């Protein structure tokens, strides 16, 4: 839950002009972590084989909610 809260804070900071909020939903399944935009799942930790870096998660979200938005240092390889 601590990692999810940190990532949610990163999303809110990065996308403050674009998103209205971030919702954390606890799961009874240990280790479950997925990201949904509206009803679309854009990331699932188990399906991807582990956690991605925060910058990669920001890129995934950006590509869905604001494709033309620059992410500064998060866009650099």
N, CA, C and O atoms as a GROMACS GRO file, in nm:
protein
  308
    1UNK      N    1   0.082  -0.119   0.000
    1UNK     CA    2   0.000   0.000   0.000
    1UNK      C    3   0.087   0.126   0.000
    1UNK      O    4   0.050   0.227  -0.058
    2UNK      N    5   0.202   0.119   0.064
    2UNK     CA    6   0.291   0.235   0.068
    2UNK      C    7   0.339   0.272  -0.072
    2UNK      O    8   0.341   0.390  -0.108
    3UNK      N    9   0.378   0.174  -0.151
    3UNK     CA   10   0.423   0.200  -0.287
    3UNK      C   11   0.309   0.258  -0.371
    3UNK      O   12   0.330   0.350  -0.450
    4UNK      N   13   0.189   0.204  -0.355
    4UNK     CA   14   0.073   0.253  -0.430
    4UNK      C   15   0.045   0.399  -0.394
    4UNK      O   16   0.013   0.478  -0.483
    5UNK      N   17   0.056   0.435  -0.267
    5UNK     CA   18   0.033   0.574  -0.225
    5UNK      C   19   0.138   0.666  -0.284
    5UNK      O   20   0.106   0.778  -0.326
    6UNK      N   21   0.263   0.622  -0.287
    6UNK     CA   22   0.370   0.702  -0.345
    6UNK      C   23   0.346   0.725  -0.494
    6UNK      O   24   0.361   0.836  -0.544
    7UNK      N   25   0.309   0.618  -0.564
    7UNK     CA   26   0.285   0.629  -0.708
    7UNK      C   27   0.164   0.718  -0.736
    7UNK      O   28   0.166   0.798  -0.830
    8UNK      N   29   0.060   0.706  -0.655
    8UNK     CA   30  -0.057   0.792  -0.671
    8UNK      C   31  -0.019   0.939  -0.655
    8UNK      O   32  -0.066   1.024  -0.731
    9UNK      N   33   0.065   0.969  -0.558
    9UNK     CA   34   0.112   1.106  -0.537
    9UNK      C   35   0.191   1.155  -0.657
    9UNK      O   36   0.177   1.271  -0.697
   10UNK      N   37   0.273   1.070  -0.715
   10UNK     CA   38   0.349   1.106  -0.836
   10UNK      C   39   0.255   1.137  -0.952
   10UNK      O   40   0.277   1.233  -1.026
   11UNK      N   41   0.150   1.057  -0.968
   11UNK     CA   42   0.053   1.081  -1.074
   11UNK      C   43  -0.020   1.214  -1.054
   11UNK      O   44  -0.038   1.290  -1.148
   12UNK      N   45  -0.061   1.240  -0.930
   12UNK     CA   46  -0.132   1.364  -0.902
   12UNK      C   47  -0.044   1.486  -0.927
   12UNK      O   48  -0.092   1.588  -0.976
   13UNK      N   49   0.081   1.476  -0.895
   13UNK     CA   50   0.174   1.586  -0.917
   13UNK      C   51   0.199   1.607  -1.066
   13UNK      O   52   0.196   1.720  -1.116
   14UNK      N   53   0.224   1.500  -1.137
   14UNK     CA   54   0.255   1.508  -1.280
   14UNK      C   55   0.135   1.549  -1.363
   14UNK      O   56   0.149   1.628  -1.457
   15UNK      N   57   0.019   1.498  -1.330
   15UNK     CA   58  -0.100   1.520  -1.413
   15UNK      C   59  -0.202   1.610  -1.344
   15UNK      O   60  -0.322   1.597  -1.368
   16UNK      N   61  -0.156   1.702  -1.260
   16UNK     CA   62  -0.248   1.784  -1.182
   16UNK      C   63  -0.345   1.865  -1.266
   16UNK      O   64  -0.455   1.895  -1.221
   17UNK      N   65  -0.306   1.901  -1.387
   17UNK     CA   66  -0.394   1.979  -1.475
   17UNK      C   67  -0.487   1.891  -1.557
   17UNK      O   68  -0.577   1.941  -1.625
   18UNK      N   69  -0.466   1.759  -1.552
   18UNK     CA   70  -0.538   1.669  -1.641
   18UNK      C   71  -0.636   1.577  -1.566
   18UNK      O   72  -0.745   1.550  -1.616
   19UNK      N   73  -0.597   1.529  -1.449
   19UNK     CA   74  -0.682   1.434  -1.377
   19UNK      C   75  -0.757   1.500  -1.262
   19UNK      O   76  -0.710   1.598  -1.203
   20UNK      N   77  -0.873   1.446  -1.232
   20UNK     CA   78  -0.952   1.498  -1.121
   20UNK      C   79  -0.922   1.426  -0.991
   20UNK      O   80  -0.958   1.475  -0.884
   21UNK      N   81  -0.857   1.311  -0.998
   21UNK     CA   82  -0.826   1.237  -0.877
   21UNK      C   83  -0.768   1.101  -0.908
   21UNK      O   84  -0.769   1.055  -1.023
   22UNK      N   85  -0.718   1.037  -0.804
   22UNK     CA   86  -0.664   0.902  -0.811
   22UNK      C   87  -0.728   0.823  -0.698
   22UNK      O   88  -0.738   0.871  -0.585
   23UNK      N   89  -0.773   0.702  -0.728
   23UNK     CA   90  -0.838   0.620  -0.628
   23UNK      C   91  -0.753   0.497  -0.598
   23UNK      O   92  -0.712   0.426  -0.689
   24UNK      N   93  -0.727   0.473  -0.471
   24UNK     CA   94  -0.658   0.352  -0.428
   24UNK      C   95  -0.762   0.257  -0.372
   24UNK      O   96  -0.839   0.292  -0.282
   25UNK      N   97  -0.765   0.136  -0.426
   25UNK     CA   98  -0.862   0.036  -0.381
   25UNK      C   99  -0.785  -0.083  -0.326
   25UNK      O  100  -0.722  -0.156  -0.403
   26UNK      N  101  -0.789  -0.106  -0.195
   26UNK     CA  102  -0.719  -0.221  -0.138
   26UNK      C  103  -0.775  -0.351  -0.193
   26UNK      O  104  -0.894  -0.361  -0.226
   27UNK      N  105  -0.689  -0.450  -0.203
   27UNK     CA  106  -0.729  -0.581  -0.254
   27UNK      C  107  -0.702  -0.687  -0.150
   27UNK      O  108  -0.608  -0.676  -0.072
   28UNK      N  109  -0.785  -0.789  -0.149
   28UNK     CA  110  -0.761  -0.901  -0.058
   28UNK      C  111  -0.656  -0.996  -0.115
   28UNK      O  112  -0.612  -1.088  -0.047
   29UNK      N  113  -0.616  -0.972  -0.241
   29UNK     CA  114  -0.514  -1.054  -0.306
   29UNK      C  115  -0.378  -0.987  -0.283
   29UNK      O  116  -0.356  -0.875  -0.328
   30UNK      N  117  -0.289  -1.055  -0.212
   30UNK     CA  118  -0.157  -0.998  -0.183
   30UNK      C  119  -0.080  -0.970  -0.309
   30UNK      O  120  -0.076  -1.053  -0.400
   31UNK      N  121  -0.018  -0.853  -0.316
   31UNK     CA  122   0.068  -0.818  -0.428
   31UNK      C  123  -0.006  -0.767  -0.550
   31UNK      O  124   0.057  -0.742  -0.653
   32UNK      N  125  -0.136  -0.752  -0.542
   32UNK     CA  126  -0.212  -0.704  -0.658
   32UNK      C  127  -0.188  -0.555  -0.676
   32UNK      O  128  -0.199  -0.477  -0.581
   33UNK      N  129  -0.155  -0.515  -0.798
   33UNK     CA  130  -0.135  -0.375  -0.831
   33UNK      C  131  -0.167  -0.357  -0.979
   33UNK      O  132  -0.098  -0.411  -1.066
   34UNK      N  133  -0.271  -0.281  -1.005
   34UNK     CA  134  -0.308  -0.253  -1.144
   34UNK      C  135  -0.348  -0.107  -1.154
   34UNK      O  136  -0.387  -0.044  -1.056
   35UNK      N  137  -0.339  -0.056  -1.276
   35UNK     CA  138  -0.376   0.083  -1.302
   35UNK      C  139  -0.484   0.083  -1.409
   35UNK      O  140  -0.469   0.022  -1.516
   36UNK      N  141  -0.592   0.152  -1.379
   36UNK     CA  142  -0.704   0.165  -1.471
   36UNK      C  143  -0.726   0.313  -1.499
   36UNK      O  144  -0.716   0.396  -1.409
   37UNK      N  145  -0.757   0.345  -1.622
   37UNK     CA  146  -0.803   0.479  -1.660
   37UNK      C  147  -0.945   0.458  -1.708
   37UNK      O  148  -0.970   0.392  -1.808
   38UNK      N  149  -1.039   0.517  -1.633
   38UNK     CA  150  -1.181   0.490  -1.654
   38UNK      C  151  -1.200   0.339  -1.638
   38UNK      O  152  -1.164   0.285  -1.533
   39UNK      N  153  -1.252   0.270  -1.736
   39UNK     CA  154  -1.273   0.125  -1.723
   39UNK      C  155  -1.166   0.044  -1.794
   39UNK      O  156  -1.177  -0.078  -1.804
   40UNK      N  157  -1.064   0.109  -1.842
   40UNK     CA  158  -0.958   0.043  -1.921
   40UNK      C  159  -0.836   0.013  -1.833
   40UNK      O  160  -0.778   0.105  -1.775
   41UNK      N  161  -0.796  -0.115  -1.824
   41UNK     CA  162  -0.674  -0.149  -1.752
   41UNK      C  163  -0.556  -0.119  -1.842
   41UNK      O  164  -0.549  -0.167  -1.955
   42UNK      N  165  -0.463  -0.038  -1.791
   42UNK     CA  166  -0.346  -0.006  -1.872
   42UNK      C  167  -0.218  -0.068  -1.816
   42UNK      O  168  -0.114  -0.067  -1.882
   43UNK      N  169  -0.227  -0.124  -1.694
   43UNK     CA  170  -0.109  -0.188  -1.637
   43UNK      C  171  -0.154  -0.286  -1.529
   43UNK      O  172  -0.243  -0.257  -1.450
   44UNK      N  173  -0.091  -0.403  -1.528
   44UNK     CA  174  -0.111  -0.502  -1.424
   44UNK      C  175   0.026  -0.560  -1.387
   44UNK      O  176   0.097  -0.612  -1.473
   45UNK      N  177   0.061  -0.549  -1.261
   45UNK     CA  178   0.194  -0.593  -1.215
   45UNK      C  179   0.219  -0.741  -1.246
   45UNK      O  180   0.326  -0.776  -1.296
   46UNK      N  181   0.124  -0.826  -1.216
   46UNK     CA  182   0.145  -0.969  -1.238
   46UNK      C  183   0.160  -1.002  -1.386
   46UNK      O  184   0.244  -1.083  -1.424
   47UNK      N  185   0.078  -0.941  -1.470
   47UNK     CA  186   0.084  -0.966  -1.614
   47UNK      C  187   0.216  -0.918  -1.673
   47UNK      O  188   0.267  -0.977  -1.768
   48UNK      N  189   0.271  -0.810  -1.618
   48UNK     CA  190   0.397  -0.756  -1.672
   48UNK      C  191   0.520  -0.821  -1.609
   48UNK      O  192   0.632  -0.798  -1.654
   49UNK      N  193   0.500  -0.902  -1.506
   49UNK     CA  194   0.612  -0.972  -1.445
   49UNK      C  195   0.685  -0.894  -1.338
   49UNK      O  196   0.794  -0.935  -1.297
   50UNK      N  197   0.630  -0.784  -1.291
   50UNK     CA  198   0.692  -0.706  -1.185
   50UNK      C  199   0.656  -0.560  -1.196
   50UNK      O  200   0.583  -0.518  -1.286
   51UNK      N  201   0.708  -0.483  -1.103
   51UNK     CA  202   0.680  -0.340  -1.103
   51UNK      C  203   0.764  -0.268  -1.208
   51UNK      O  204   0.883  -0.295  -1.224
   52UNK      N  205   0.700  -0.177  -1.279
   52UNK     CA  206   0.771  -0.088  -1.370
   52UNK      C  207   0.819   0.032  -1.290
   52UNK      O  208   0.769   0.059  -1.181
   53UNK      N  209   0.916   0.103  -1.344
   53UNK     CA  210   0.961   0.228  -1.284
   53UNK      C  211   0.848   0.331  -1.293
   53UNK      O  212   0.764   0.323  -1.382
   54UNK      N  213   0.846   0.426  -1.201
   54UNK     CA  214   0.742   0.529  -1.198
   54UNK      C  215   0.737   0.604  -1.331
   54UNK      O  216   0.628   0.635  -1.380
   55UNK      N  217   0.853   0.634  -1.390
   55UNK     CA  218   0.852   0.708  -1.516
   55UNK      C  219   0.784   0.629  -1.627
   55UNK      O  220   0.717   0.687  -1.712
   56UNK      N  221   0.799   0.497  -1.627
   56UNK     CA  222   0.733   0.414  -1.727
   56UNK      C  223   0.581   0.413  -1.706
   56UNK      O  224   0.504   0.415  -1.802
   57UNK      N  225   0.539   0.411  -1.580
   57UNK     CA  226   0.396   0.415  -1.549
   57UNK      C  227   0.337   0.550  -1.591
   57UNK      O  228   0.226   0.556  -1.643
   58UNK      N  229   0.411   0.657  -1.568
   58UNK     CA  230   0.365   0.790  -1.610
   58UNK      C  231   0.350   0.795  -1.762
   58UNK      O  232   0.254   0.854  -1.813
   59UNK      N  233   0.442   0.734  -1.833
   59UNK     CA  234   0.434   0.733  -1.980
   59UNK      C  235   0.310   0.656  -2.026
   59UNK      O  236   0.242   0.699  -2.120
   60UNK      N  237   0.280   0.543  -1.961
   60UNK     CA  238   0.161   0.466  -1.996
   60UNK      C  239   0.034   0.548  -1.975
   60UNK      O  240  -0.055   0.550  -2.060
   61UNK      N  241   0.027   0.616  -1.862
   61UNK     CA  242  -0.091   0.699  -1.833
   61UNK      C  243  -0.099   0.816  -1.928
   61UNK      O  244  -0.206   0.845  -1.982
   62UNK      N  245   0.012   0.884  -1.949
   62UNK     CA  246   0.015   0.998  -2.041
   62UNK      C  247  -0.034   0.959  -2.179
   62UNK      O  248  -0.109   1.033  -2.242
   63UNK      N  249   0.010   0.842  -2.226
   63UNK     CA  250  -0.028   0.798  -2.361
   63UNK      C  251  -0.179   0.778  -2.375
   63UNK      O  252  -0.232   0.782  -2.486
   64UNK      N  253  -0.248   0.756  -2.263
   64UNK     CA  254  -0.393   0.738  -2.265
   64UNK      C  255  -0.468   0.869  -2.242
   64UNK      O  256  -0.563   0.899  -2.313
   65UNK      N  257  -0.424   0.947  -2.142
   65UNK     CA  258  -0.504   1.065  -2.104
   65UNK      C  259  -0.461   1.195  -2.169
   65UNK      O  260  -0.542   1.287  -2.183
   66UNK      N  261  -0.334   1.205  -2.209
   66UNK     CA  262  -0.284   1.330  -2.268
   66UNK      C  263  -0.166   1.299  -2.360
   66UNK      O  264  -0.053   1.332  -2.327
   67UNK      N  265  -0.191   1.235  -2.475
   67UNK     CA  266  -0.083   1.188  -2.562
   67UNK      C  267   0.018   1.294  -2.604
   67UNK      O  268   0.134   1.261  -2.628
   68UNK      N  269  -0.020   1.417  -2.613
   68UNK     CA  270   0.074   1.521  -2.655
   68UNK      C  271   0.152   1.585  -2.542
   68UNK      O  272   0.235   1.672  -2.566
   69UNK      N  273   0.126   1.544  -2.419
   69UNK     CA  274   0.189   1.606  -2.302
   69UNK      C  275   0.334   1.562  -2.288
   69UNK      O  276   0.366   1.443  -2.295
   70UNK      N  277   0.423   1.660  -2.266
   70UNK     CA  278   0.564   1.630  -2.241
   70UNK      C  279   0.581   1.598  -2.092
   70UNK      O  280   0.520   1.661  -2.006
   71UNK      N  281   0.664   1.499  -2.063
   71UNK     CA  282   0.690   1.460  -1.926
   71UNK      C  283   0.829   1.501  -1.877
   71UNK      O  284   0.874   1.456  -1.772
   72UNK      N  285   0.896   1.586  -1.952
   72UNK     CA  286   1.028   1.631  -1.910
   72UNK      C  287   1.125   1.517  -1.897
   72UNK      O  288   1.143   1.439  -1.991
   73UNK      N  289   1.189   1.506  -1.780
   73UNK     CA  290   1.291   1.403  -1.759
   73UNK      C  291   1.235   1.261  -1.768
   73UNK      O  292   1.310   1.167  -1.792
   74UNK      N  293   1.106   1.244  -1.749
   74UNK     CA  294   1.047   1.110  -1.757
   74UNK      C  295   1.036   1.062  -1.902
   74UNK      O  296   1.010   0.944  -1.925
   75UNK      N  297   1.055   1.151  -1.999
   75UNK     CA  298   1.053   1.110  -2.140
   75UNK      C  299   1.190   1.067  -2.189
   75UNK      O  300   1.201   1.007  -2.296
   76UNK      N  301   1.294   1.096  -2.113
   76UNK     CA  302   1.430   1.063  -2.157
   76UNK      C  303   1.460   0.916  -2.127
   76UNK      O  304   1.417   0.864  -2.024
   77UNK      N  305   1.533   0.849  -2.217
   77UNK     CA  306   1.566   0.707  -2.195
   77UNK      C  307   1.658   0.686  -2.076
   77UNK      O  308   1.694   0.572  -2.046
   0.00000   0.00000   0.00000
